[in-house]
Amino acid sequence: MSETMVNVLLQNWDYAMEQEDWAPPLKDALAGVDDVQALWKPEGKAANSIWETVNHLLYYKERLLRKFKGLPQLSSAENNDDTFTVAESGPDAWAKAVQHLREVHAELRAEIAKFGGGVFIREGERHAPGEEIMSLVLHDAYHTGQIVLVRKLQGSWPAQRHFG
């Protein structure tokens, strides 16, 4: 049963970044986005750019990766809003941000694959590793939807998508 649970987690992890399921994965939501589009924001103070959202996703993925690897955490953000910060801009910085997101996602996948029977055991923690993984999958899905909406608002999302 534990192997089945890890496989379910891995499948959902793949849906978040790589594989089309009932919603586009992050790789598709980010495909073809240039640095100008990534920085664009719709009117209104509550809106985040695609780049800000990518940095937010990366922040939480890096935190979980460091936890799973037993590494010290990087300095914490003052609040959740601070995780949406873009420190540098330009085409190279944007490409680097997207690549880093993909790399950390892949590293986390490798860590998830190592879990066995204890994936849903809390062992003194507030949440079991499996709960944290599924929470991040849902977090990715939520923010992928926001990225798609921003792309629709800016006119960079295809009118018709073909997926398989």
TORMI-709379 format. One record per residue: residue in one letter; x, y, z negated of N, C-alpha, C in turn; residue number from 1. Coordinates in Angstrom, 1 decimal. Example, Ala and Ser with C-alpha at 12.3 -4.5 7.8 and 13.67 -1.06 7.14 Angstrom:
// residues 2
{pt "a", {13.2, -5.7, -7.8}, {12.3, -4.5, -7.8}, {13.2, -3.3, -7.8}, 1}
{pt "s", {12.8, -2.2, -7.1}, {13.7, -1.1, -7.1}, {12.9, 0.0, -7.9}, 2}
***
This chain:
// residues 164
{pt "m", {0.8, -1.2, 0.0}, {0.0, 0.0, 0.0}, {0.9, 1.3, 0.0}, 1}
{pt "s", {2.0, 1.3, -0.8}, {2.8, 2.5, -0.9}, {3.4, 2.8, 0.5}, 2}
{pt "e", {3.8, 1.8, 1.3}, {4.3, 2.0, 2.6}, {3.3, 2.6, 3.5}, 3}
{pt "t", {2.0, 2.2, 3.3}, {0.9, 2.7, 4.1}, {0.7, 4.2, 3.8}, 4}
{pt "m", {0.8, 4.6, 2.5}, {0.6, 6.0, 2.1}, {1.8, 6.8, 2.7}, 5}
{pt "v", {3.0, 6.3, 2.7}, {4.1, 7.1, 3.2}, {3.9, 7.3, 4.7}, 6}
{pt "n", {3.4, 6.2, 5.4}, {3.1, 6.3, 6.8}, {2.0, 7.3, 7.1}, 7}
{pt "v", {1.0, 7.4, 6.3}, {-0.1, 8.4, 6.4}, {0.5, 9.8, 6.3}, 8}
{pt "l", {1.4, 10.0, 5.3}, {2.0, 11.3, 5.1}, {2.8, 11.7, 6.3}, 9}
{pt "l", {3.6, 10.7, 6.8}, {4.4, 11.0, 8.0}, {3.6, 11.3, 9.2}, 10}
{pt "q", {2.5, 10.6, 9.4}, {1.6, 10.9, 10.5}, {1.1, 12.3, 10.4}, 11}
{pt "n", {0.6, 12.7, 9.2}, {0.1, 14.1, 9.1}, {1.2, 15.1, 9.2}, 12}
{pt "w", {2.4, 14.8, 8.7}, {3.5, 15.7, 8.8}, {3.8, 15.9, 10.3}, 13}
{pt "d", {3.8, 14.9, 11.1}, {4.0, 15.0, 12.6}, {2.9, 15.8, 13.2}, 14}
{pt "y", {1.6, 15.6, 12.8}, {0.5, 16.5, 13.3}, {0.8, 17.9, 13.1}, 15}
{pt "a", {1.4, 18.3, 11.9}, {1.6, 19.7, 11.6}, {2.6, 20.4, 12.6}, 16}
{pt "m", {3.6, 19.7, 13.0}, {4.6, 20.3, 13.9}, {4.6, 19.8, 15.3}, 17}
{pt "e", {4.5, 18.5, 15.5}, {4.9, 17.9, 16.8}, {3.7, 17.4, 17.6}, 18}
{pt "q", {2.8, 16.8, 17.0}, {1.8, 16.0, 17.7}, {0.4, 16.7, 17.6}, 19}
{pt "e", {-0.2, 16.8, 18.8}, {-1.6, 17.3, 18.9}, {-2.5, 16.2, 18.2}, 20}
{pt "d", {-3.4, 16.7, 17.4}, {-4.5, 15.9, 16.8}, {-5.7, 16.6, 17.1}, 21}
{pt "w", {-6.5, 17.1, 16.1}, {-7.7, 17.9, 16.4}, {-7.4, 19.3, 16.5}, 22}
{pt "a", {-6.2, 19.7, 16.2}, {-5.7, 21.1, 16.3}, {-4.3, 21.2, 16.9}, 23}
{pt "p", {-3.9, 22.3, 17.5}, {-2.6, 22.4, 18.0}, {-1.5, 22.3, 16.9}, 24}
{pt "p", {-0.4, 21.7, 17.2}, {0.7, 21.7, 16.2}, {1.4, 23.0, 16.3}, 25}
{pt "l", {2.3, 23.2, 15.3}, {3.1, 24.4, 15.3}, {3.9, 24.6, 16.5}, 26}
{pt "k", {4.5, 23.6, 17.0}, {5.4, 23.7, 18.2}, {4.6, 24.3, 19.4}, 27}
{pt "d", {3.3, 23.9, 19.5}, {2.5, 24.4, 20.6}, {2.1, 25.9, 20.3}, 28}
{pt "a", {1.8, 26.1, 19.0}, {1.4, 27.5, 18.7}, {2.5, 28.5, 18.9}, 29}
{pt "l", {3.7, 28.0, 18.8}, {4.9, 28.9, 18.9}, {5.5, 28.9, 20.3}, 30}
{pt "a", {5.1, 27.9, 21.2}, {5.6, 27.8, 22.5}, {5.4, 29.0, 23.4}, 31}
{pt "g", {6.5, 29.5, 23.9}, {6.4, 30.7, 24.8}, {6.3, 32.0, 24.1}, 32}
{pt "v", {6.3, 32.1, 22.8}, {6.3, 33.3, 22.1}, {7.7, 34.0, 22.1}, 33}
{pt "d", {7.7, 35.2, 22.6}, {9.0, 35.9, 22.5}, {9.1, 36.8, 21.3}, 34}
{pt "d", {10.2, 37.4, 21.1}, {10.4, 38.2, 19.8}, {9.5, 39.4, 19.7}, 35}
{pt "v", {9.1, 40.0, 20.8}, {8.1, 41.1, 20.8}, {6.8, 40.6, 20.3}, 36}
{pt "q", {6.3, 39.5, 20.9}, {5.0, 38.9, 20.5}, {5.1, 38.5, 19.1}, 37}
{pt "a", {6.2, 37.9, 18.7}, {6.3, 37.4, 17.3}, {6.2, 38.5, 16.3}, 38}
{pt "l", {6.6, 39.7, 16.6}, {6.5, 40.8, 15.7}, {5.2, 41.6, 15.7}, 39}
{pt "w", {4.4, 41.4, 16.8}, {3.2, 42.1, 17.0}, {2.2, 41.8, 15.9}, 40}
{pt "k", {1.5, 42.8, 15.5}, {0.4, 42.7, 14.5}, {-0.9, 43.3, 14.9}, 41}
{pt "p", {-2.0, 42.7, 14.7}, {-3.3, 43.3, 15.0}, {-3.5, 44.4, 14.0}, 42}
{pt "e", {-4.4, 45.3, 14.3}, {-4.6, 46.4, 13.4}, {-5.2, 45.9, 12.1}, 43}
{pt "g", {-4.9, 46.6, 11.1}, {-5.4, 46.2, 9.7}, {-4.2, 45.9, 8.8}, 44}
{pt "k", {-4.3, 46.2, 7.6}, {-3.2, 46.0, 6.6}, {-3.1, 44.6, 6.2}, 45}
{pt "a", {-4.1, 43.8, 6.4}, {-4.1, 42.4, 5.9}, {-3.5, 41.4, 6.9}, 46}
{pt "a", {-3.1, 41.9, 8.0}, {-2.6, 41.0, 9.1}, {-1.1, 40.8, 9.0}, 47}
{pt "n", {-0.7, 39.6, 9.3}, {0.7, 39.2, 9.4}, {1.1, 38.9, 10.8}, 48}
{pt "s", {2.3, 39.2, 11.1}, {2.8, 38.9, 12.5}, {3.1, 37.4, 12.5}, 49}
{pt "i", {3.3, 36.8, 13.7}, {3.7, 35.5, 13.9}, {5.0, 35.2, 13.2}, 50}
{pt "w", {6.0, 36.1, 13.3}, {7.3, 36.0, 12.7}, {7.2, 36.0, 11.2}, 51}
{pt "e", {6.4, 36.8, 10.7}, {6.2, 36.9, 9.2}, {5.7, 35.5, 8.7}, 52}
{pt "t", {4.7, 35.0, 9.5}, {4.1, 33.7, 9.1}, {5.1, 32.6, 9.2}, 53}
{pt "v", {6.0, 32.6, 10.2}, {7.0, 31.6, 10.4}, {7.9, 31.6, 9.2}, 54}
{pt "n", {8.3, 32.8, 8.8}, {9.2, 33.0, 7.6}, {8.5, 32.5, 6.3}, 55}
{pt "h", {7.3, 32.7, 6.2}, {6.5, 32.2, 5.0}, {6.5, 30.7, 5.0}, 56}
{pt "l", {6.2, 30.1, 6.2}, {6.2, 28.6, 6.2}, {7.6, 28.1, 5.9}, 57}
{pt "l", {8.6, 28.7, 6.4}, {10.0, 28.3, 6.2}, {10.3, 28.4, 4.7}, 58}
{pt "y", {9.9, 29.4, 4.0}, {10.2, 29.6, 2.6}, {9.7, 28.4, 1.8}, 59}
{pt "y", {8.5, 28.0, 2.0}, {7.9, 26.9, 1.2}, {8.4, 25.5, 1.7}, 60}
{pt "k", {8.8, 25.4, 2.9}, {9.4, 24.1, 3.4}, {10.8, 24.0, 2.7}, 61}
{pt "e", {11.6, 25.1, 2.7}, {12.9, 25.0, 2.1}, {12.8, 24.7, 0.6}, 62}
{pt "r", {11.8, 25.3, 0.0}, {11.7, 25.0, -1.5}, {11.5, 23.5, -1.7}, 63}
{pt "l", {10.5, 22.9, -0.9}, {10.2, 21.5, -1.1}, {11.4, 20.7, -0.8}, 64}
{pt "l", {12.1, 21.0, 0.3}, {13.3, 20.2, 0.7}, {14.3, 20.2, -0.4}, 65}
{pt "r", {14.6, 21.4, -0.9}, {15.6, 21.5, -2.0}, {15.2, 20.7, -3.2}, 66}
{pt "k", {13.9, 20.7, -3.5}, {13.4, 19.9, -4.6}, {13.6, 18.5, -4.4}, 67}
{pt "f", {13.2, 18.0, -3.2}, {13.4, 16.5, -2.9}, {14.8, 16.1, -2.9}, 68}
{pt "k", {15.7, 17.0, -2.5}, {17.1, 16.6, -2.4}, {17.8, 16.9, -3.7}, 69}
{pt "g", {17.1, 17.4, -4.7}, {17.7, 17.7, -6.0}, {18.7, 18.8, -6.0}, 70}
{pt "l", {18.5, 19.8, -5.1}, {19.4, 20.9, -5.0}, {18.8, 22.1, -5.8}, 71}
{pt "p", {19.7, 23.0, -6.2}, {19.1, 24.2, -6.9}, {18.2, 25.0, -6.0}, 72}
{pt "q", {17.2, 25.6, -6.6}, {16.3, 26.4, -5.7}, {17.0, 27.7, -5.4}, 73}
{pt "l", {16.7, 28.3, -4.3}, {17.2, 29.6, -3.9}, {16.4, 30.6, -4.8}, 74}
{pt "s", {16.8, 31.8, -4.7}, {16.1, 32.8, -5.5}, {14.7, 32.9, -5.1}, 75}
{pt "s", {13.8, 33.0, -6.1}, {12.4, 33.0, -5.8}, {11.9, 34.4, -5.4}, 76}
{pt "a", {10.9, 34.4, -4.6}, {10.3, 35.6, -4.1}, {9.6, 36.2, -5.3}, 77}
{pt "e", {9.5, 37.5, -5.3}, {8.8, 38.2, -6.4}, {7.3, 37.8, -6.4}, 78}
{pt "n", {6.8, 37.7, -5.2}, {5.4, 37.3, -5.1}, {5.2, 36.7, -3.7}, 79}
{pt "n", {4.0, 36.1, -3.4}, {3.8, 35.4, -2.2}, {4.0, 36.4, -1.0}, 80}
{pt "d", {3.6, 37.6, -1.1}, {3.8, 38.6, 0.0}, {5.2, 38.7, 0.4}, 81}
{pt "d", {6.2, 38.6, -0.5}, {7.6, 38.7, -0.2}, {8.1, 37.6, 0.7}, 82}
{pt "t", {7.3, 36.5, 0.8}, {7.7, 35.4, 1.7}, {7.4, 35.6, 3.1}, 83}
{pt "f", {6.7, 36.7, 3.4}, {6.4, 37.1, 4.8}, {7.3, 38.1, 5.4}, 84}
{pt "t", {8.5, 38.3, 4.8}, {9.4, 39.3, 5.2}, {10.2, 38.9, 6.5}, 85}
{pt "v", {10.4, 39.9, 7.4}, {11.3, 39.7, 8.5}, {12.5, 40.6, 8.3}, 86}
{pt "a", {13.7, 40.0, 8.1}, {14.9, 40.8, 7.8}, {15.6, 41.3, 9.0}, 87}
{pt "e", {15.6, 40.6, 10.1}, {16.3, 41.0, 11.3}, {15.4, 40.7, 12.5}, 88}
{pt "s", {15.7, 41.3, 13.7}, {14.8, 41.2, 14.8}, {15.7, 41.0, 16.1}, 89}
{pt "g", {15.0, 40.8, 17.2}, {15.7, 40.5, 18.4}, {15.5, 39.1, 18.9}, 90}
{pt "p", {15.7, 38.8, 20.2}, {15.5, 37.5, 20.7}, {16.3, 36.4, 20.1}, 91}
{pt "d", {17.5, 36.7, 19.8}, {18.4, 35.6, 19.1}, {17.9, 35.3, 17.7}, 92}
{pt "a", {17.5, 36.3, 17.0}, {17.0, 36.1, 15.6}, {15.7, 35.3, 15.6}, 93}
{pt "w", {14.8, 35.6, 16.6}, {13.6, 34.9, 16.7}, {13.8, 33.4, 17.0}, 94}
{pt "a", {14.7, 33.2, 18.0}, {15.0, 31.8, 18.4}, {15.6, 31.1, 17.2}, 95}
{pt "k", {16.4, 31.7, 16.4}, {17.1, 31.1, 15.3}, {16.0, 30.8, 14.2}, 96}
{pt "a", {15.0, 31.7, 14.0}, {14.0, 31.5, 13.0}, {13.2, 30.2, 13.4}, 97}
{pt "v", {12.8, 30.1, 14.6}, {12.0, 29.0, 15.1}, {12.8, 27.7, 15.0}, 98}
{pt "q", {14.0, 27.8, 15.4}, {14.9, 26.6, 15.3}, {15.0, 26.1, 13.9}, 99}
{pt "h", {15.3, 27.1, 13.0}, {15.4, 26.8, 11.6}, {14.2, 26.1, 11.0}, 100}
{pt "l", {13.0, 26.6, 11.4}, {11.7, 26.0, 10.9}, {11.6, 24.6, 11.4}, 101}
{pt "r", {12.0, 24.3, 12.6}, {11.9, 23.0, 13.2}, {12.9, 22.0, 12.5}, 102}
{pt "e", {14.1, 22.6, 12.2}, {15.1, 21.7, 11.5}, {14.7, 21.4, 10.1}, 103}
{pt "v", {14.2, 22.4, 9.4}, {13.8, 22.1, 8.0}, {12.7, 21.1, 8.0}, 104}
{pt "h", {11.7, 21.3, 8.9}, {10.6, 20.4, 9.0}, {11.1, 19.0, 9.3}, 105}
{pt "a", {12.1, 18.8, 10.2}, {12.6, 17.5, 10.5}, {13.4, 16.9, 9.2}, 106}
{pt "e", {14.1, 17.7, 8.5}, {14.8, 17.3, 7.3}, {13.8, 16.8, 6.3}, 107}
{pt "l", {12.7, 17.5, 6.1}, {11.7, 17.1, 5.2}, {11.1, 15.8, 5.6}, 108}
{pt "r", {10.9, 15.6, 6.9}, {10.3, 14.3, 7.4}, {11.2, 13.2, 7.0}, 109}
{pt "a", {12.5, 13.4, 7.1}, {13.5, 12.3, 6.7}, {13.4, 12.0, 5.2}, 110}
{pt "e", {13.2, 13.0, 4.4}, {13.1, 12.9, 3.0}, {11.7, 12.1, 2.7}, 111}
{pt "i", {10.7, 12.5, 3.3}, {9.4, 11.8, 3.1}, {9.5, 10.3, 3.5}, 112}
{pt "a", {10.2, 10.0, 4.5}, {10.4, 8.6, 4.9}, {11.1, 7.8, 3.9}, 113}
{pt "k", {11.8, 8.4, 3.0}, {12.5, 7.7, 2.0}, {11.6, 7.3, 0.8}, 114}
{pt "f", {10.5, 7.9, 0.7}, {9.6, 7.6, -0.5}, {9.0, 6.2, -0.4}, 115}
{pt "g", {8.8, 5.6, -1.5}, {8.2, 4.3, -1.5}, {7.0, 4.4, -2.4}, 116}
{pt "g", {6.9, 3.5, -3.3}, {5.7, 3.3, -4.2}, {5.5, 4.5, -5.1}, 117}
{pt "g", {6.5, 5.3, -5.3}, {6.3, 6.4, -6.3}, {5.8, 7.7, -5.6}, 118}
{pt "v", {5.4, 7.7, -4.4}, {5.1, 8.9, -3.7}, {3.9, 9.7, -4.3}, 119}
{pt "f", {3.0, 8.9, -5.0}, {1.9, 9.6, -5.7}, {1.9, 9.5, -7.2}, 120}
{pt "i", {3.1, 9.2, -7.7}, {3.3, 9.2, -9.2}, {3.9, 10.5, -9.6}, 121}
{pt "r", {3.4, 11.1, -10.6}, {3.8, 12.4, -11.1}, {5.1, 12.5, -11.9}, 122}
{pt "e", {5.4, 11.5, -12.6}, {6.6, 11.4, -13.4}, {7.0, 12.7, -14.1}, 123}
{pt "g", {6.0, 13.2, -14.9}, {6.2, 14.4, -15.7}, {6.1, 15.7, -14.9}, 124}
{pt "e", {6.0, 15.6, -13.6}, {5.8, 16.8, -12.7}, {4.3, 17.2, -12.7}, 125}
{pt "r", {4.1, 18.4, -12.3}, {2.7, 18.9, -12.2}, {2.0, 18.2, -11.0}, 126}
{pt "h", {2.7, 18.0, -10.0}, {2.2, 17.3, -8.8}, {3.1, 16.2, -8.3}, 127}
{pt "a", {2.5, 15.1, -7.9}, {3.3, 14.1, -7.3}, {3.9, 14.5, -5.9}, 128}
{pt "p", {5.0, 13.9, -5.5}, {5.5, 14.3, -4.2}, {4.5, 14.2, -3.0}, 129}
{pt "g", {3.7, 13.2, -3.0}, {2.7, 13.0, -2.0}, {1.7, 14.2, -2.0}, 130}
{pt "e", {1.4, 14.6, -3.2}, {0.4, 15.8, -3.2}, {1.1, 17.0, -2.7}, 131}
{pt "e", {2.3, 17.2, -3.0}, {3.1, 18.4, -2.5}, {3.2, 18.3, -0.9}, 132}
{pt "i", {3.4, 17.2, -0.4}, {3.6, 17.0, 1.0}, {2.3, 17.3, 1.7}, 133}
{pt "m", {1.2, 16.7, 1.2}, {-0.1, 17.0, 1.8}, {-0.5, 18.5, 1.7}, 134}
{pt "s", {-0.2, 19.1, 0.6}, {-0.5, 20.5, 0.4}, {0.3, 21.3, 1.5}, 135}
{pt "l", {1.5, 20.9, 1.8}, {2.3, 21.7, 2.8}, {1.7, 21.4, 4.2}, 136}
{pt "v", {1.2, 20.2, 4.5}, {0.6, 19.9, 5.7}, {-0.6, 20.8, 5.9}, 137}
{pt "l", {-1.5, 20.9, 4.9}, {-2.6, 21.8, 5.0}, {-2.2, 23.2, 5.1}, 138}
{pt "h", {-1.2, 23.6, 4.4}, {-0.7, 25.0, 4.5}, {-0.2, 25.3, 5.9}, 139}
{pt "d", {0.5, 24.3, 6.6}, {0.9, 24.5, 8.0}, {-0.3, 24.6, 8.9}, 140}
{pt "a", {-1.3, 23.8, 8.7}, {-2.5, 23.8, 9.5}, {-3.2, 25.2, 9.4}, 141}
{pt "y", {-3.3, 25.7, 8.2}, {-4.0, 26.9, 8.0}, {-3.3, 28.1, 8.7}, 142}
{pt "h", {-1.9, 28.1, 8.5}, {-1.2, 29.2, 9.1}, {-1.0, 29.0, 10.6}, 143}
{pt "t", {-1.0, 27.8, 11.1}, {-1.0, 27.5, 12.6}, {-2.2, 28.1, 13.2}, 144}
{pt "g", {-3.4, 28.0, 12.5}, {-4.6, 28.6, 13.0}, {-4.5, 30.1, 13.1}, 145}
{pt "q", {-3.8, 30.7, 12.1}, {-3.6, 32.2, 12.1}, {-2.7, 32.6, 13.2}, 146}
{pt "i", {-1.7, 31.8, 13.5}, {-0.8, 32.1, 14.6}, {-1.6, 32.1, 15.9}, 147}
{pt "v", {-2.4, 31.0, 16.1}, {-3.2, 30.9, 17.3}, {-4.1, 32.1, 17.4}, 148}
{pt "l", {-4.7, 32.5, 16.3}, {-5.6, 33.7, 16.4}, {-4.9, 35.0, 16.8}, 149}
{pt "v", {-3.7, 35.2, 16.2}, {-2.9, 36.4, 16.6}, {-2.6, 36.3, 18.1}, 150}
{pt "r", {-2.2, 35.1, 18.5}, {-1.9, 35.0, 20.0}, {-3.1, 35.3, 20.8}, 151}
{pt "k", {-4.3, 34.9, 20.4}, {-5.5, 35.2, 21.1}, {-5.8, 36.7, 21.1}, 152}
{pt "l", {-5.6, 37.3, 20.0}, {-5.8, 38.8, 19.9}, {-4.8, 39.5, 20.8}, 153}
{pt "q", {-3.6, 39.1, 20.9}, {-2.6, 39.8, 21.8}, {-2.7, 39.3, 23.2}, 154}
{pt "g", {-3.5, 38.3, 23.5}, {-3.7, 37.9, 24.9}, {-2.6, 36.9, 25.4}, 155}
{pt "s", {-1.8, 36.3, 24.4}, {-0.7, 35.4, 24.8}, {-1.1, 33.9, 24.7}, 156}
{pt "w", {-2.3, 33.6, 24.3}, {-2.8, 32.2, 24.1}, {-3.5, 31.9, 25.4}, 157}
{pt "p", {-3.2, 30.7, 26.0}, {-3.8, 30.4, 27.3}, {-5.3, 30.3, 27.2}, 158}
{pt "a", {-6.0, 30.7, 28.2}, {-7.5, 30.7, 28.2}, {-8.0, 29.2, 28.1}, 159}
{pt "q", {-7.2, 28.4, 28.8}, {-7.5, 26.9, 28.8}, {-6.2, 26.2, 28.5}, 160}
{pt "r", {-6.3, 25.3, 27.5}, {-5.2, 24.5, 27.1}, {-5.4, 23.0, 27.6}, 161}
{pt "h", {-4.3, 22.4, 28.0}, {-4.4, 21.0, 28.4}, {-3.5, 20.3, 27.4}, 162}
{pt "f", {-4.0, 19.3, 26.7}, {-3.2, 18.5, 25.8}, {-3.6, 17.1, 25.9}, 163}
{pt "g", {-2.7, 16.2, 25.3}, {-3.0, 14.8, 25.5}, {-2.8, 14.0, 24.4}, 164}
***
